């Protein structure tokens, strides 16, 4: 299982939101590169980056910070405000390993399907779910789409990797929605990256034993609730 420490960017700073609420934000660092270097030192090989300004406003806003992060020895996936092929190409040229489509996957599924066929595993979809329904635009709007069914639809469209976040769990350090990930494992051919509220070693063990593809850890790292080195060891098979 892959472990993705998370860097959420707002105005070039490393921040975390509670349940996607931009008014409940904690700033952890003004230097994303130094934060990421700490992850590299701990042994991380992957990094999950979200441009929060981009997610809310509809176009990338933190390109400079992301470009600097791409110079580090990390496989970086980036999401937030990616709504056209030009931005996908820009990020891939920059050195991003995988580009994450969010709101556009809901609003223009035909575009998502075309991009999935064109870019294959260099593309993923972020499925952010609130009360079972997919939320978009930085989690500010909730659609009528059912989360699990949408994940199946994405797989059928050629999107093999999904970052699934239960918004109700995100940023609270009270645990993740393990039941959702058990259900998602039934979707054959879909790589599921768990996100939102992962706070305990037991959860990482459970996700690994479910043959989960990956897990994103954010606030639990920043607040010292989880050790990144320990999380990486668990992902490799240690209990």
N, C-alpha and C positions, 0 to 999 in steps of 0.2 A: 504494500500500500504506500502511496506517495503522501508525504506531508508537505502542505503548503502553508508556511507562515504568511500572514496577510499584512499588506500595507494599504490602508485606505487613505487616499490623498484628497485634501481640500485646501485650496490656496497654497499648494506646494508643501503642506505640512502633513505629518502622520497623525491621523485622528481615528477615533472610533465613535460610532453612533449607537445609541440604544434603540433597538427595534426600528432602525431606519429613520429615526426622528432627527432631522437636521438641527433642531433646537436643543437636543440633548447630546451634545458632542463633547468629547474629551480630547484635548491635544496632548500627544505623547512625545512628539519630537518635531523640530523644525528642519531636520536633515534626514530625508528618506534614505539616502545612500549609506549614511552611518548606521542607521537602523538595520538595513539589509546586510551590511558587512557583519553585524553581530550575528545574524542568522547564518551567514556563510561560515563564520568561526565555529558555530555550534554544530556544523555538519550538514546544513540544509543544501539541497540541490535544486529546489523549486521555490517559486515565489508567486503569490497571488496578489495582484494589484488592481485596485478599483479607483477610478477617477470619479469621485463623488460629485464634483462640480459638473462633470460631463454627463453623469447619469441623470442629474436633475434638469440640466439645461439643454441636453440633446446634442451636444457636440463636445469633443475632447477639450479639456482646459489645462491639463497638467502634463503636456507633452515633454517639456524640458526635464521635469523630474523623472519621467518614465524613460527618456533617452539616457539619462545618467545611470539609471538602474540597469539598463540593458548592457552596460559595460562590465557588470559584475559576472562572475562565473555561476550564473543561476539560469534555469529554464523558467522564463517568466510568462505568465498568462495575464492578460490585461482586459478589463471590461470597464464600461462606463461611457455612454454617449456615442457608441459606435453604430452609426446608422447608414453608412454607405460603403461601397467597395473601395473608394479612394482611401478612406481611413484604415481599412483592413490592410491595404497594400503598404501604407505608410508605416504602420506598426510592424508588419512583417519585415520590411526593409530595415527598420530600426534595430531589429534583432529580437523582437518579441517571438516567443515560441508558439504561443496560441492566443488567438483573439477571441474574446467572448462577446457574443451578441446578446443583448438584453431586451429592451422594449421593442426594438424593431422586429424581433422574432415573433412577437404577438401582433404587431400592427401591420407587418408586411411579410406574411409567411412565404409568399412566392419568392421574394427576394432572399429570404433565409434559405430556402430550398436550393436556389441557384448558387448561392455562395457555398452551401454545404457540398454540392457536387464539384464546385470549382476548387475549393481549398481543403476538402477532406479533413484530416485530423489536425490541421492547423487552425481549425475553427471549433468553438464550443458554444453552448447556449447557457445563459444564466436563467434559471427558473426560480424566481423568488415568490414564495407562497404565503398567503395570509388567510387563515381559516379555510384552507383547502383550495383557494383561488389564486391565480397568478396575478402578481402585482407588478406594475411598470412605473417608469419615470421616477427612479430613485425611491420606489416603494410608496409613492404618493397617491397612485391610482390603482384600484383593484378591478381586474377584468372579470368576465364571466367564465373564463376558461378554468377547467378543473386541472389541478397540478399534475397528477399522475397521467391522465389522458394526454396532456400536452407533451409530457416527456416521451410517451410512445409515438406521438405524432412527429416529434423531432427526430427520433431514431429512424422512423420510416422515411424521413426526408434526407437522410444521410448525415445527420449530426450525431456523431458517435459518443460525444462527451457532453455531460450536463452537470452544471454546478447547481445543486438543489439546496435552497436556503429556506428554512422555516423562520419567517420574520419574527414570529412571536417569541422565539428562543434567542434571537440574535442580541449579543451585547449584554446579556443579563447574568452570565456566569452561573446559570442554574441547570445546565445540561442541554443536550440536543434532542431532536425528535428521532430516536432510534427506530421507532415503529415505521416511520415513513421510509427509512432507508432499507428496512427489511422488505417492504412492499416494492420498492424500486428495483431491488435485486432480481425480481421476477421478470423484468423487462430485458429479454435476451438481446445481446449486442449493444447494450448501452453502458458506457463507463460513467459511473456516478461519483462525483466529488461531493462529499458531505460538507455542509457549511451552516453555521448558525448555532452558537451556544455551546460548542464543544468545550468542556470544562474539566473533565475527569479522565484519568488514565483508563478506567474501566470502560469508558465510552470508546476510546481508541482501540482497545482490545476487542470490543464487540464489533466495531466497524471493520477491523482487520479480519476477524473471524467470519464476517459476512462476505468476505472476498471483495470488500469495497475497493474501488480504484484509487481513491484519494480522500484526504480530509484537510480542511482549511481551519487553521487555528489563529485567532486574532486576539481578542481582549484577554483571554486566559493566559496568553504569553506575556502581554504587556503588564498585566497585574500580578504576575508571578504565581498564578494558580497552576500552571503547567510548565514543565521544563521542556524546551525544544529538543534538547539532546535525548531526554527520556522518551519523548514522543517519537523521535526518529528510531530509537531502539525498539520500541513497541511495534512500530510499523514493519520492522525487519523480522519480527517474530518473537521478541523477548516479552515475557510477562513480568 
